[in-house]
Amino acid sequence: MGALNLMSSFKNVVEKLKSLETERRNLLLEIEELKKMADSKAKALENEVSMLREEVKSLRVLLGASAPELDSEPKKKQYQR
């Protein structure tokens, strides 16, 4: 019976390895797909931010604001105690 148990154990290990390799391959494919989706979202957001900056610039020019600051963040209100 020792040889049968050894063969059965070996077969189980081989099956486990095949299963893990398949799961690994599937996970790597999913990671690549998610990276592509993240990159696409980042590019879309960059485009939107660029358009919003241009809109701010145009509105400042339209309103006669001098020296528009494109990289400025919205001014935060100071917290007063």
Secondary structure, DSSP 8 states (H G I E B T S, - for coil): -HHHHHHHHHHHHHHHHHHHHHHHHHHHHHHHHHHHHHHHHHHHHHHHHHHHHHHHHHHHHHTT-SS--TT----------
